[in-house]
Amino acid sequence: MKTMRDNSIPLGTSVIELLPDLAPGWRADVRLTVEQVLGQVSGLRESVDSTALAPLGDGPHALQEAARLVVGTRNEHEPGTRWS
């Protein structure tokens, strides 16, 4: 959030725009915004659990790989329509 504020990036910015390295495997709705993720109305499928995350470890690329797992599946429902 601090980085976004310091760089005048609006919350309505699409997540894929901020994480272009994830674009090749992106299966989530491309309209997904930072605001929807933070508001827990992203519509993302709750498919990544501790079993999937454990092999990633805690190295410098673990967070990006976890994000890749999350956006690598289709949305469960349209972003902004339901809290989850």
C-alpha positions in Angstrom: 0.0 0.0 0.0 2.8 2.4 0.8 4.4 1.8 -2.5 1.1 2.3 -4.3 0.6 5.6 -2.4 4.1 6.8 -3.0 3.8 6.1 -6.7 0.3 7.5 -7.0 -1.1 4.1 -8.2 -4.9 4.1 -7.8 -6.6 1.1 -6.0 -8.6 0.6 -9.2 -5.5 -0.5 -11.0 -5.7 -4.0 -12.4 -3.6 -6.6 -10.6 -2.2 -8.0 -13.9 -0.9 -4.5 -14.8 1.1 -4.5 -11.6 2.3 -8.1 -11.9 3.1 -8.5 -15.6 5.4 -11.5 -15.0 2.3 -13.5 -14.1 0.5 -12.7 -17.3 1.5 -15.9 -19.3 -0.2 -18.2 -16.8 -3.0 -15.8 -15.8 -6.4 -17.5 -15.8 -8.2 -15.2 -13.4 -10.4 -12.4 -14.6 -8.0 -9.8 -16.1 -10.3 -7.0 -14.8 -9.4 -7.9 -11.2 -8.3 -4.8 -9.3 -6.1 -4.2 -6.2 -9.2 -2.8 -4.4 -11.2 -6.0 -5.0 -8.3 -8.1 -3.7 -8.0 -6.0 -0.6 -11.7 -5.9 -0.1 -11.9 -9.7 -0.4 -14.3 -9.4 -3.3 -11.8 -10.7 -5.9 -13.9 -13.7 -6.9 -10.7 -15.8 -6.9 -11.0 -19.5 -6.2 -9.9 -20.5 -2.8 -7.7 -23.3 -4.3 -4.3 -22.7 -2.7 -3.8 -24.2 0.7 -0.8 -24.9 3.0 -0.1 -28.1 1.1 0.5 -26.2 -2.1 2.4 -23.4 -0.4 4.8 -25.5 1.7 7.1 -26.6 -1.2 7.6 -22.9 -2.1 9.5 -22.3 1.1 10.2 -18.7 2.3 12.7 -17.6 -0.2 12.6 -14.4 -2.2 10.4 -15.8 -5.0 7.9 -17.7 -2.7 5.4 -14.9 -2.7 5.4 -14.5 -6.5 5.1 -18.2 -7.0 2.1 -18.3 -4.5 0.5 -15.5 -6.5 1.1 -17.5 -9.7 -0.8 -20.4 -8.2 -3.7 -18.3 -7.2 -4.2 -16.5 -10.5 -3.5 -19.7 -12.5 -7.0 -20.8 -11.9 -10.2 -19.2 -13.1 -12.4 -17.1 -10.9 -15.1 -18.8 -8.8 -17.3 -15.8 -9.4 -17.1 -12.4 -11.0 -14.9 -9.8 -9.2 -16.8 -7.4 -7.0 -20.0 -9.4 -6.8 -19.5 -11.4 -3.6 -17.4 -11.3 -0.4 -15.2 -14.3 0.2 
